[in-house]
Amino acid sequence: MRWFVAAVMASVSLSALPWRDGFGDDRPFAAAIARGTLIVAVPSRPAPTLNVGRVDHFARAPDGFAAALAENIGRRAGLPVVLLLSTPAQARDALRSGRADVAIADLAFGADRELAYASSAYTSGRGMALVLRHGAVRAYGDLAGRSICASRGNPFARDAARRAHANVQHYDRPLDALLAFQAGECAALVDDEYVIHKLLRQPDWAYYRALPGTLAPTRAFIATRGGDVASAAFVDRIVTDWRRQRWLSAVREDQATQLAFDMFNAQNDLYCH
């Protein structure tokens, strides 16, 4: 079924593409339309099906949240999506060289003046911190000088570190951050509130509790090629729709459900060894 949907998307005529309304002769993603695919630079993670104990960091998979956003942009543009696994620096280089059309790579607004940015951030929601239920940490101030577990690219880690005057211990996968926290490597775990709530529903997390208050996400923006005003405006309209329709919240919750399921499998030794 998925190949059929992709084929239909790829065969949409230029006259039917949604960008025609409101953009006149300036076509968003003109190079992508000529190529037939929309190339989106996204962060990568170690492949999620790998063993819990031994992670092969050379086998990579797209970050699930960024990949979901990329696929939605492609659907709205009427183009199949090719994901380019990139660090933020690689994503900027890929846009400048024309090897990518869009970057969803944790970029700050104006991180590269040669690129164009949608004016609305795609990071959203609230984060929370998890600590031992009967431990000494009762508020963020109690974490001063201690370590916080968070996955690399976690949008809530910066606010947690600022509020707690704590150090962030970064892990390449969200699952690794959860496992490290349970192993006692950090005094707190920081993640999306959806993740925290789903974890606390599992029996193995009954020994933990959330700290009072919530965390704000670091603002990150989708970038397009510099000078491509039509594409930047098109993406900005999409991000505005995501926020108005609460679609970003739905994607975050889907990602949280998957992570909680992965953690359940890890705790119950259901991963391959």
C-alpha positions as CSV (number, residue, x, y, z in Angstrom):
1,M,0.0,0.0,0.0
2,R,2.8,2.5,0.9
3,W,4.5,2.1,-2.6
4,F,1.1,2.8,-4.2
5,V,0.7,6.0,-2.2
6,A,4.3,7.1,-3.0
7,A,3.7,6.4,-6.7
8,V,0.5,8.5,-6.7
9,M,2.3,11.4,-4.9
10,A,5.2,11.3,-7.3
11,S,2.8,11.4,-10.3
12,V,1.0,14.6,-9.2
13,S,1.1,17.1,-12.0
14,L,2.7,20.5,-11.4
15,S,-0.6,22.1,-12.1
16,A,-2.2,20.4,-9.1
17,L,0.6,21.0,-6.6
18,P,-0.6,23.0,-3.5
19,W,2.2,25.7,-3.9
20,R,0.5,27.2,-6.9
21,D,-2.0,29.1,-4.8
22,G,-0.4,32.2,-3.3
23,F,3.1,31.9,-4.8
24,G,2.5,33.0,-8.5
25,D,5.5,32.1,-10.7
26,D,7.9,31.5,-7.8
27,R,7.7,27.8,-7.2
28,P,8.8,26.3,-3.9
29,F,11.3,23.5,-4.3
30,A,11.9,24.1,-8.0
31,A,15.1,22.0,-7.9
32,A,13.3,19.2,-6.1
33,I,10.4,19.3,-8.6
34,A,12.9,19.0,-11.5
35,R,14.7,16.1,-9.7
36,G,11.4,14.4,-8.7
37,T,12.3,14.0,-5.0
38,L,12.6,16.3,-2.0
39,I,15.8,15.7,-0.1
40,V,15.6,16.5,3.6
41,A,18.6,16.6,5.9
42,V,17.7,15.1,9.3
43,P,19.6,14.0,12.4
44,S,20.4,10.3,12.8
45,R,20.4,7.8,15.7
46,P,22.0,4.4,16.1
47,A,19.6,1.9,14.4
48,P,16.9,1.2,17.0
49,T,16.7,-2.5,16.5
50,L,20.3,-3.1,17.8
51,N,21.1,-4.7,21.1
52,V,20.6,-2.8,24.3
53,G,24.0,-3.7,25.7
54,R,26.1,-3.2,22.6
55,V,25.2,-0.4,20.3
56,D,26.9,-0.2,16.8
57,H,27.1,3.5,16.3
58,F,28.0,3.0,12.7
59,A,24.6,1.7,11.8
60,R,22.4,4.7,11.6
61,A,18.6,5.4,11.3
62,P,16.8,8.7,10.9
63,D,15.6,10.5,14.0
64,G,11.9,9.6,14.1
65,F,10.5,13.0,15.0
66,A,12.4,14.8,12.2
67,A,11.6,12.0,9.7
68,A,7.8,12.4,10.4
69,L,8.1,16.2,9.8
70,A,10.0,15.6,6.6
71,E,7.4,13.1,5.2
72,N,4.6,15.6,5.9
73,I,6.4,18.4,4.1
74,G,6.9,16.1,1.1
75,R,3.3,15.0,1.1
76,R,2.2,18.7,1.1
77,A,4.6,19.5,-1.7
78,G,3.5,16.4,-3.7
79,L,7.0,14.9,-3.7
80,P,8.5,11.7,-2.4
81,V,11.1,12.3,0.3
82,V,14.7,11.1,0.5
83,L,16.2,11.5,4.0
84,L,19.9,12.6,4.2
85,L,21.4,11.7,7.6
86,S,23.3,14.8,8.8
87,T,24.8,16.6,11.7
88,P,23.7,20.3,12.0
89,A,27.0,21.3,10.2
90,Q,26.5,18.7,7.5
91,A,22.9,19.8,7.0
92,R,24.0,23.5,6.5
93,D,26.6,22.3,4.0
94,A,24.1,20.1,2.2
95,L,21.7,23.1,1.7
96,R,24.5,25.4,0.5
97,S,25.8,22.9,-2.0
98,G,22.3,21.9,-3.3
99,R,22.6,18.3,-2.0
100,A,19.5,19.0,0.2
101,D,16.4,21.1,-0.2
102,V,15.3,21.3,3.4
103,A,17.1,20.8,6.8
104,I,15.3,19.7,10.0
105,A,18.4,19.5,12.0
106,D,18.1,21.4,15.3
107,L,19.2,24.6,13.7
108,A,18.8,28.0,15.5
109,F,17.2,30.8,13.5
110,G,19.9,32.5,11.4
111,A,22.5,29.8,12.3
112,D,23.8,30.4,8.8
113,R,23.1,33.7,7.0
114,E,23.4,32.0,3.6
115,L,20.3,29.9,4.4
116,A,16.6,30.8,4.6
117,Y,14.5,29.9,7.7
118,A,10.9,29.3,8.4
119,S,10.0,31.9,11.0
120,S,8.1,29.5,13.2
121,A,9.9,27.0,15.4
122,Y,9.0,23.3,15.0
123,T,10.0,22.4,18.5
124,S,7.0,22.6,20.8
125,G,5.4,21.3,24.0
126,R,6.8,21.0,27.5
127,G,9.5,18.8,29.1
128,M,9.7,17.3,32.5
129,A,12.4,15.9,34.8
130,L,12.2,12.5,36.5
131,V,14.0,11.6,39.8
132,L,13.9,8.9,42.4
133,R,10.7,9.0,44.3
134,H,12.3,8.9,47.8
135,G,15.6,10.5,46.8
136,A,17.1,13.8,48.0
137,V,16.2,15.7,44.9
138,R,12.9,17.5,45.5
139,A,13.4,20.6,43.2
140,Y,15.6,21.6,40.3
141,G,17.9,23.5,42.7
142,D,18.8,20.1,44.3
143,L,20.4,19.0,41.0
144,A,23.1,21.8,41.1
145,G,26.4,20.3,40.1
146,R,24.9,16.9,39.4
147,S,24.3,15.1,36.0
148,I,21.1,15.0,34.0
149,C,20.5,12.2,31.5
150,A,19.1,13.3,28.1
151,S,19.3,12.1,24.5
152,R,21.4,14.1,22.1
153,G,19.3,16.8,20.5
154,N,16.7,16.7,23.3
155,P,15.1,20.2,23.1
156,F,14.4,20.4,26.9
157,A,17.8,19.6,28.2
158,R,19.2,23.2,27.9
159,D,16.4,24.7,30.0
160,A,16.8,21.9,32.6
161,A,20.6,22.5,32.8
162,R,20.0,26.3,33.2
163,R,17.4,26.0,35.9
164,A,19.3,23.3,37.9
165,H,22.9,24.5,37.2
166,A,23.5,20.9,36.3
167,N,25.5,19.1,33.7
168,V,23.8,17.2,30.9
169,Q,25.0,13.7,30.1
170,H,24.1,13.2,26.5
171,Y,23.2,9.8,25.0
172,D,22.9,9.0,21.3
173,R,19.5,7.3,21.6
174,P,16.6,8.3,23.8
175,L,16.4,4.7,25.0
176,D,20.1,4.9,26.1
177,A,19.3,7.9,28.2
178,L,16.4,6.0,29.9
179,L,18.6,3.0,30.6
180,A,21.5,5.1,31.9
181,F,19.1,6.9,34.3
182,Q,17.8,3.6,35.6
183,A,21.4,2.4,36.1
184,G,22.1,5.4,38.3
185,E,24.4,7.3,35.9
186,C,22.5,10.5,36.5
187,A,20.4,12.2,39.2
188,A,17.6,13.0,36.8
189,L,16.1,12.2,33.4
190,V,14.8,14.9,31.2
191,D,12.4,14.3,28.3
192,D,9.2,15.3,26.7
193,E,6.2,15.3,29.2
194,Y,4.5,12.7,27.0
195,V,7.5,10.3,27.6
196,I,7.5,11.0,31.3
197,H,3.8,10.3,31.7
198,K,3.9,7.1,29.7
199,L,6.9,5.8,31.7
200,L,5.3,6.5,35.0
201,R,2.4,4.3,34.0
202,Q,4.7,1.3,33.8
203,P,5.2,-0.8,37.0
204,D,9.0,-0.6,36.7
205,W,8.9,3.2,37.0
206,A,6.9,3.2,40.2
207,Y,10.1,4.2,42.1
208,Y,10.4,7.5,40.3
209,R,8.4,10.8,40.3
210,A,8.4,13.9,38.2
211,L,9.8,17.2,39.6
212,P,7.2,20.0,39.9
213,G,7.1,22.4,36.9
214,T,7.8,22.0,33.2
215,L,10.6,22.8,30.8
216,A,10.6,24.9,27.7
217,P,12.0,23.6,24.5
218,T,15.0,25.1,22.7
219,R,13.6,26.8,19.6
220,A,14.7,25.0,16.4
221,F,13.8,26.0,12.9
222,I,13.5,24.4,9.5
223,A,16.0,25.8,6.9
224,T,15.9,25.9,3.1
225,R,18.4,27.1,0.6
226,G,19.4,30.7,0.9
227,G,17.5,33.1,-1.4
228,D,14.7,30.6,-1.9
229,V,12.0,32.8,-0.5
230,A,9.2,30.7,-2.0
231,S,10.3,27.5,-0.3
232,A,10.9,29.2,3.1
233,A,7.4,30.8,2.9
234,F,5.9,27.4,1.9
235,V,7.5,25.7,4.9
236,D,6.6,28.5,7.2
237,R,3.0,28.0,6.2
238,I,3.2,24.3,6.9
239,V,4.7,24.8,10.4
240,T,2.0,27.3,11.2
241,D,-0.6,24.7,10.1
242,W,1.1,22.1,12.3
243,R,0.8,24.3,15.3
244,R,-2.8,25.4,14.6
245,Q,-3.9,21.8,14.1
246,R,-1.8,20.4,17.1
247,W,-0.2,18.0,14.7
248,L,3.2,18.4,16.3
249,S,1.7,17.3,19.6
250,A,0.4,14.2,17.9
251,V,3.8,13.4,16.5
252,R,5.4,13.9,19.8
253,E,3.0,11.6,21.5
254,D,3.5,8.9,18.8
255,Q,7.3,9.1,19.4
256,A,6.7,8.9,23.2
257,T,4.6,5.8,22.8
258,Q,7.3,4.1,20.7
259,L,10.0,5.0,23.2
260,A,7.9,3.7,26.2
261,F,7.4,0.4,24.2
262,D,11.1,0.1,23.5
263,M,11.9,0.6,27.1
264,F,9.3,-2.0,28.1
265,N,11.0,-4.4,25.8
266,A,14.4,-3.6,27.1
267,Q,13.3,-4.1,30.7
268,N,11.7,-7.4,29.9
269,D,14.7,-8.6,27.9
270,L,12.8,-8.8,24.6
271,Y,15.6,-7.4,22.5
272,C,17.8,-9.8,20.6
273,H,21.2,-10.6,22.1
